[in-house]
Amino acid sequence: MAKNHHNSHELFQKAIKLIPGGVNSPVRACKSVGTIPAFIHHADGCMIVDMDGNAYIDYVGSWGPMILGHRHPAVMEAIRRVLERGTSFGAPTDLETELAQLVVDAVPSIEMVRMVNSGTEATMSAIRLARGVTGRDLIIKFDGCYHGHADALLVSAGSGVATLAISGSPGIPDAVASQTLSLIYNDSDGFVKIMDRMGEKVAAVIVEPVAGNMGMVPPVAGFLETLRSETTRCGSLLIFDEVMTGFRVAHGGAQVLYNISPDLTTLGKIIGGGLPVGAYGGKRDIMAQIAPQGPVYQAGTLSGNPLAMAAGIATLEQIKQPGFYEALNAVSEMLIDGLEAAIRRTGIKARAGRVGSMAGLFFTDKTVRNFDDAKTADLTLFSAYYRGMLEQGIYLAPSQFEALFISAAHGKTHIAETVRAAEAVFQGLAA
Ligand code: KE4
C-alpha cells in the first residue's frame, strides 16, 4: 500500500513560505527526484521515521555523521551528562582538548587541530591557512568534488551544486573564482601538466581522497600519490578534505587507507556525532600560523561547543574499539554484493561500489572515474529508483551525485531487506 505523506506535505507547504525552498540545505528539497521531502519525526539505530509514521532503513545517516546509528546510548548519555553543565560558555573546556586528542591519536598527519562548526568552515579556513603560509593565491580543486559553499571552492562543485546543476553560483566575484582552478578527478597527467606550468603559484591542492559528492568515486592507483609528489615538488600544500571520509573509510581516514600524508586535513560529520562540528588540522609548524598563535585569523562563537564535543568524543570512543571497522565493512560488503547480484539478475544498467562503509550506485554501465563519467548516469532512472525505494521503506540520498552510508546499527536483516527492495525496484525499472 502506498505510503501516506499527508503531514509532510502540510509541513512542506508551511516551510516553503518561511524558508527558501522549504529546507535549510538545498539537497534536502528532493527537487531533482521529483518528490517533496519527508519531514522526519525521529530516528533510532538504522531506522528513520517521518511525520506520517512511515519507517525507513536509513542510508543517509544525516549525510555521514551517524556511523553508530541514531540515538546511540553512549552518545545520548554523553550529551545528557554535559547538558547538566550548561550548553555554551565561549571559553575553553576540557572537552575540546579531549576531542582534539582523539583526533590527533587517530589521524597520523594531524599534530594540532582547530575545531569549527561545519565542513565549510573547515575547508574555508584550511584554504586561508594555506594561502597565508605559502604567500600564494591559486587553489586547485577537482570537478565534482564538493568542499562546502565557501566562495573559493564553489566552482564546478559536486553534491547540491551538481544536483541542482548550479555551475558555481551567482554572488562569487570573478576575482575570487579566477583564483581557483578545477581539474579532472583521477587525471594525474592533466594535473602534472598544470603543475609544470603554474605549480609555483599554487597555494594548495584540495581533494576528496575518495570522492563522495559526484556519487562515490574512488581514487585510481597513483592519483593521490601524484598529488602528493607534485605538491611537494612545487612547495604547495596538499589538503585532504576528509569531512566525509574521515573516521568513515578507516579509523585514520583515507590517508591511512591509501598511505598518503597530506599537509592539512579537514574533518566534520562523524567527529560531531550528529552535532555541528568541523575541524582542520595538520603539522604543528603549519597550524601554529593560526591565530592567536600565529597571524592567520579564524574564529567562531560556538567553536568547540561542549555538547558537540561530548557527542564527538562519545562517537570516536566507540569507533576506536577493536573490530568496529571489520564488522562495519563486512555488512557494507553484504550490501554491495547483494546489489550487484540484483543488478545481474534484473539486467538493470547500474554499477555499485564502496570504500569502507561509504557506498555508491550509478545508473550507468560505464566505469565512473570522474565527474564527466558520473554525468553519464541516467538521472530519470535514478529518480524512479529513489522513489521506488522510498515506497519500499528505504531512505536514500535524493541525488545520483551523493553516497550511501552504512552504520554499525545496520544488521544483516536490514541489508537483506534493502537488497530485496532494490531487486523489486530494479525489476520494475528494467521491464
Ligand atoms: P558542511 O558545511 O555541509 O558541514 O560540509 C561541507 C562538506 C565539505 N567537504 C565534504 C567532502 C563534504 O561532503 C561536505 C558536505 N557534504 C554534503 C553531502 N554531500 C552535505 C549535505 C548538504 O549539503 O546538506
Residues whose N, C-alpha, C, O or C-beta is under 5 A from the ligand:
A	BS01	KE4	S25 V27 W63 S118 G119 T120 Y146 H147 G148 S159 E208 G212 N213 D241 V243 M244 G268
